[in-house]
Amino acid sequence: MVFGETDSYALPLEVYLPSTVILGTLVTRHNRLSNHLNARSSHDAIVLKDARIEDLDGNRLPVSSEECHLYPREILFIADLSPTVHAAQSGWDQQPIKKEQRRAFLHVAPFWIRGTLYLLPGGALSDLLMVKNRFIPITDATIINHPVRAPRTFLINDVKIGCLAAEDAAEY
């Protein structure tokens, strides 16, 4: 498939705010969430369709909306719930950059997240905070001490990170 200007993708997301989680669908011309986030201005709202709201314990609140506008400065992180087949469907010849995988944990209040970060060869964890991408991907990630959900990919708002540390291999 050749990607054109009129093509669109529906990406199911969970967006974590300080006191709630908003579930909905992002309709975008980008085949990956990270591409959508990197193409936007830092002040552009992220718009979710068919949004529903849960508290931090996973209890659904009696609030929903056909369209919900979320402002990046308030987003802690985003869980990408879309299948990983989008990149293969795009028709673009994407050359991935070889990166080192590093198990890590980070604190984005009130959450502790554990997963895999990707660094340029020889890079340090702190290098992630120096890149221009506002949202840092962490894969195979889980939220520690949170209702059990399968590991997934999160995109972490870099300005919301309070602690970032490599995980001791002996611990997992």
N, C-alpha and C positions, 0 to 999 in steps of 0.2 A: 504494500500500500504506500502510495506517495502522499506525504502529508501536505495538505493545502490549507489556505487561510480559512476555509469554511468548515474544516474538520473540527470536531470537539470531542473531549473526553469527559466522562463523569467519574470523578474520583471520590470514593467514600472516605470520610475523615472523622476523627475525634479531635476536637480542639480543646485543650486544657487551659482554663483560665484560673485565677487564684481561688475561686470558690465554686466553680461549676465546670462541667464538661458538656460541650455542645457537639452533637452528632449530626452530620448532614452530608450533602454531596456538593463538591466543588465542580462546576462546569467550566472547563478551560480549553484553550487550544493547544496546551502543552500536554505531552504524553506522560510526564512525570511531575510529581508535586514539587520537587526541588527546582525544576526548570521554571515552573510557574512562580515560585517564590523569588527566584533570582532575577526574573524579568520585570518584577514590579518595583515601583518606587516604595521606599520605606514607609510612606504615609498612606498608600493605597489600602483600602479595606479588602479583606478576604470575604467573599460572599458565599455562603452556604445555602443551598436549596433544601427544602423539606427538613428543616432543623428541628431537633428535639433536644431538651435540656435535662441533664442528670446532675445530682449532687456528687460530691467527691467519693461517696460510698457506692455509687452506681444506682441509686434510687431515682427513678424517673420523676421529674417535676411536672406539674400540670400546666406546662407552658410549651408551646411549639409555634413555629412560624414557617410560612412558605419560603421566606427569604430572610437570612440573618447576616448582618454586616459585622465583621469582627476586625478590630483594629490591632495591628501587629504589636504595638507597644504593650498591650495587655495580655498577649498570648504567651503562655509559659512554654508549651510545646504542642506539636501536632502529631497524632498517630495516623500514619498512612495505612489505610485498610484496603487499598487497591491491590489487585493481583500484580505480580511482578512481570507480567508478559508485555507491558506497554512498550518498553524499549525495543523489543524485537519486532513489534508491529509498526513502528514509526516509519520505516523505509529510509531512515537516515543512517549513514555510515558513521557510527560513533566510535571513536578511538578512546577506550578507557585508559586512564593514567594508572600505572602500577602504584599501589599504595600498600603500606604495612597495616595489618590489623592489630589493634591493641584493645584488650579487654579493659574496661574502665567503669567507674561509677561516678555519678554526678548528682549534685543537689540542685533542684529547681524548686524552691519552697512552694508547697510543703512536701514535695516528692523527692525520693531517692530513686534514681534510675540506674540500672546495670545493663551493659551491653557492649557492643563492639564499635569502636571508633576507627576511622581510617586516616592515616597520616602519610605524608610524603616520605619516601625512604630516608631513614636517619632522623626524622623529625621528632619533636617533643610534643607532649599533649598541649602545652601552652601555645604551640603554633596554631592550633585550631581557633584560638581566640583572636588571632591576628589577621585571619583571612577576611575577605570582603563579604562573604556570604553571611547573611544575618541569621540563617537557620542552619545548624550543624546536624548532619545526619548521624544517628546511632542505630545500628541494626541488631537484630536478634536481642532486642531490648525488652526488659520487664521493669515494672514499677515495684520496688521492694515494699513489702508490708501493705499491699493494696489488693483489692479483690482480684482473684486469680483470673488472668487473661493470658492468652497465648502470646509468646514473644512476637514482636513486630518491629517495624521501623518507626522511629520517632525523629522528628525534626525539631531540634531544641533552639529556642530563641537565645542567642548568645548573650544578650544583655541580662538575661534572667538567671544565668548560671552563678550559683553561690560557691560551689566547690566542685573541682574536677580532679580526679585522682586515678592512677593506674590501679587495677585490681591485682592483688597478690595471687599468682597462679595457684598457690597452695590452698587458697580459700575456696576455689570452685572445682 
